[in-house]
Amino acid sequence: MKDVLELLKKVRTVEIVAKRTVDELFAGLYRSAFRGRGMEFSEVREYEPGDDIRSIDWNVTARTGHPFIKRYTEERELTVMFLVDVSASGVFGSDRSKMETAVELAATLMFSAMKNNDKIGLITFGGDVEQYFRPRKGRGNVLHLVRQLLACKPGARESNLNKALDYLNRVQKRHAVVFILSDFLIPDLVGLTSDAMKHVTRHAPEHAHDERSQRAHARTLFPGTMPSYLLFGPERRARHRRIALSATQKAFLIATRRHDVVALMVRDHRESDFPDVGLLALEDAETSETLWVDTSGERVRQWISRRMDAVRERLCETLRRAHVEYIPIDTRQDYIRELRDFFKKRSK
């Protein structure tokens, strides 16, 4: 019972924060950024000088003996789908976790969609699709989805966006706006293989072999950072000059043909900006294996930073190729400005 009350309290807190943001900052921006597709019939009215003669309803005109025109309005109603990554790497965060940031982001966008009377659905995924909630309207639906997200306990060892996109493409046949919230640390999106731990041992300090000495020398920064293959995973070599698309990239291309897809890339600065704390034991959140890094050397820290910058640049290039719009979100920073700038840019 205590857990239920605590969950309801969190839902209420998220609702207050999200609605305040929507009311103060997003009035009109969301609506203009995501327009409906097509026009729907509104009414027939009498012709007035200056009206487009192509709009004349000849059947009504013939019956009444007076010219009438058809009026149309934009088909405003949208379906908005949220794909939220609930794999283990979401627990990481220096101030607050990536998962907490993602839930707050999702809630803000859900309330924006609700205010525009849009249908809102949710898919959560880790190694597989975990939950699917059919798109519905109303505050009750949004609160239900927020409650489901807050109740999620990240645990999947890997993030399989390919399966989530395939599932989306099957269940959502009509056009939708799709927000994907993830850290996108996925091997086949950045051209890496995931068997990195085979390549880590040569990087481990010599005095970090037995468990006792490891505990004596190590300082654990956080319980779970980025998957280890991002630091030491070998790059996937193309057999031919033309690099073949990965399964996730193909799924992205299929999705963008039908939907407006926006990637919200949630990240934490400590994934690339390591402090100087000596020998550091990092637990891979998605494999539970330990990665040892000696952070006392500036060259090592710079190398890690460059490595992660390269990974992110490769990811951004992959998303651009798939015609996916993306917004980098840092867990430390105010994401409101990023969303507002994105909405303004998209409205032009």
N, C-alpha and C positions, 0 to 999 in steps of 0.2 A: 504493500500500500504506500509506503514511504517513497519507493522508487516511482510509482505512478504520479504522486503529488509533485515530486521533484521534476518529472518530465513535463507535467502540465505547466509548472511555473516557468520552465525554460521556454516552452511554446509561447506563453504569454509575453515573456521578455522579448523574444525574437519578433513577435508580431508588433509590439510597440515600436521597437527600433526600426523595423522594416517599413511600417506604415508612415512613421514620421519622415523617413527618407523619401518615400514616394510622394507624400503630400508637399514637402518643402522643395524638392529638387527636380522631380521627374514629371511635373505637370506638363502634359503635352509632348514631352520629348519622346517617351516610349511610343506614343500613338503615331507620331510623325516618322519615327525610325522604322517601324514595322507596319506597313500598310497592307490592307487586304488585297486579294487578287480578284480582278474582274468587277463587273457592275451588276447590280440587281435592280429589277423594276421597282419603282416607287409609286408613281401615280400617273393619271392622264389629266391634263388640264387644257384649257382653251389656249389657242395660239395667240401670242402677243408679238407686235412688231419687234424685230431683232432676233427672234428665236430661229434656231437652225431648222431650215425646212426639211432636212434629212430626218428630223425627229418626229415629223407628222405621222400620226396614227391614221392611216387612210380608211381603215374599217370604221372607226368611230366617227371620223369626218363624214363619211358617206351616209351613215345612219342619222346623224344629227343635222347635216347640212351646214355645219360650221367647222372650221379647222381646229383640230385638237392635236396636241403633241404628247409623246411619252416622255416621262422623266425617270432618270435612273440615279441611283446613289451608289457610292463605293461599297462593295461588299466588305465590311469592316471586320466582321468576326474572324478571329484567327484561332488556330490550335497551336498551343505552345507546349513543347515537350522538353523536359529536363532529363539529361543523362548525367547521373552523379556517380563518380568513382568512389567506392567505399572500400578499396583495398588497403592493405596494412600501411603503405607509405603515407597515408593521410594522417596518421597519428603524430607525425613529425611537426615540430614548430618550436621556434625559440621563444616567442612570446605567447602565441596561441597557435593551436594546431592548424594544419591545412584543411582538415575536415571541418573544424569549427568555422573557419573563414568561408568554406564552400557552402555550408548550410545557411549562413547569414546572407551570402550572396544570392543563393537560390530563393530564399524567402523574400528578399527585396524585389527580385524580378517577378516572382509569383504574384505578389501584391500589386505590382505595376500592371501585370496582365489581367488580374482580377478587376482592377479599376476600369479597364477597357472592355470588360465583359467577354474576355477570351476564355476558351476552354484550356485547362491546364492538366497535363499528365506527367508522369514520372517513371523513369527506369533507373534502378540502382544496379550497379555491376561491380564485380571484382574479377575473379577468375572466370566467372560466368554471370549471366543475368540473374540477379537475386530477387528483385521485385518489379512488378509492372502494375501501374495504376492508370486505368483508362482516363483519357482527358474528360474533365467535367468542369462546370462553372461553379462560381460562388465561393464565399468566404469559408464555409464549412469544409469544402474540398481542399482549399489552400491550407487551412489549419491541420487537416488530416495528413496532408503530404509533409508539412513541416514536422509534425509529430513523428512520422515514420522516419524522416531523416535524422532527427535528434536521437531516436531510439537505435539507429544503426551503430553497430560496434565493428569498426574496421578489423578484418581478420584474414581476408583472402591473401594468399601469398603472392599473388600476381594480379596485374590489371590487364584484362583482355577486352580492349575497346572494340576489337574486330567483332566479337560475339554480340556486344551491345548494339553496334551499328547494324549488323545483320538483322537483329531482332527488331530494331526500329523500322528498318526497311520493309519488314514483313507485316508489322501491325499497323503502321501509319502509312496508308496508301495515298492519302490526300496531302496536299501541301501543308507544311507546318513550319513554325520557327523553332529551331532546335538549339538549346543551350547545353553545351557539354562542359561540366565542371570536373576538372582533374588536374593532377600535376603533369600529366602526359609523359611521365618517365617510363616509356614503353619501348622495348628494344627495336621492334620493326618500324617504328616511326622515326627513329633517329639513326638507323643504319648500324645497329650494334647487335651482337649475339648476347644471350643471357647466361652463358656458362662461364661467367667471368671468374668465379672463385678458383678455377683451375689455373688462372694466371696471376693470382694474388700472392702466392707464397714467396715469390722472388722479391716482392716489395716489403715483406714483413721484416722488422728489425731482428737481428741475430739473437738478442737476449729475450725475445718474446716467443719462446717455444713451449715451455712447460706452463701449465695453468697457474701455478703459484707465482712464478715470476711475472706472468702477464697481469695478474691482479695487483701485484706490488708496483708495477711501473705504469699501469694504464690509468687514465682518467676518462671515464665515459662521459661523452658530451651529451648525448640524447639517446633515449631508447628507440632507435630507428631513424635512419636518415634516408638518403636516396638509395635505390638498389645499387649494389656494388658494381654491377657491370658498367655503370655510367662512368666510373673512375678507371676501371681496369679491363673492361670488356673489349675484346678485339672487334675491330670494325668488320662489317660484313663485306666480303670482296665480291664484286660482280664478275660473273664468268664471261660476260660479253661487255662490249663498250656501252651498250644501252642498258642501264640498270633496270632490272625487273621491279615492278611495283610489289610491295608487300601486301599481305591480306588486308591489313588495316587501311592502307592507302587506297586499295580498290574499294573497300566498303565506304570510305569517305567520298570517293568520286561518285558512287551510286547515290549516296545520301544527298549530295549537293545538287544533283540533277533535279531532285524533287523538292528539296527543302532549303530554307535559309538556315545555314549552320554557323553557329558562333561558338568558338572555343574560349573558355575562361580558364587560363593557365595559372593555377594557384601554386605559388612557390614561396620558399623561405630563403632569406639571404644567407643563412648558415649552410645551405647546400653547396655553396661555392666559396663563401668567405669564412674560412676556418680560422679560429683564434690560435695564438701561439701558446699551447698548453702541453707541449712535449708529446710523448707517446699516447696516442688516442685510440681507444677501442670503440669502433662503430659497429652497431648491430644492424645488419641488413633487415629492415622491417618486413621484407617480402620473402626472405629465405631463412631468417633467424641465424644466419651465419655471421661470424665476427670478422671484421675487416680492420687491420691494424695500419694506422697512418702516423708517421712521425712528423708532427706539425712544428717542431722546433726550427726546422730549416725554412727560410723564406722562399727558397727555390721550389720546395715541395708545395707550399701554400699557393704560390703563383701558378705552378703547374696545374693544381686542382682547379683554380679559378679559370684558367684558360681552357681546361678540358670541359668544364661545365658550360662556359660561354659558347664553345664550339658545338656542344650537344644542343643547346637551346637554339642556336642559329640554324642548325640542321633541322630541328623541329619546325621552326618558323617557315623555313623554305618548303618543307613537306606540306605544311598547311596551306601555304600560298599556292602551291601547285594543284592542290585539291580544291581550290576556290573556297577555302574556309576562312572566315574572318576570325581574328583572335584578339584577346585582350589579356596582357600579362597582369596578374594580380599578386602583389607582395603581401604576406600576412602581417607585416608591420605597418603598412601604409593604409591610408584612407582610400578604400576602393570606390567611393562615391564619385570622386573626380574622374577616375578612369572610365566609369560607366557613363557619366554625363558627357565627357568628351567623345566617347564612342557614339552615343545617341545623336549628338549634334552633327558629327561627321557623316553619319549614315543618313541623316535627314536631308542633307544637301542634294 
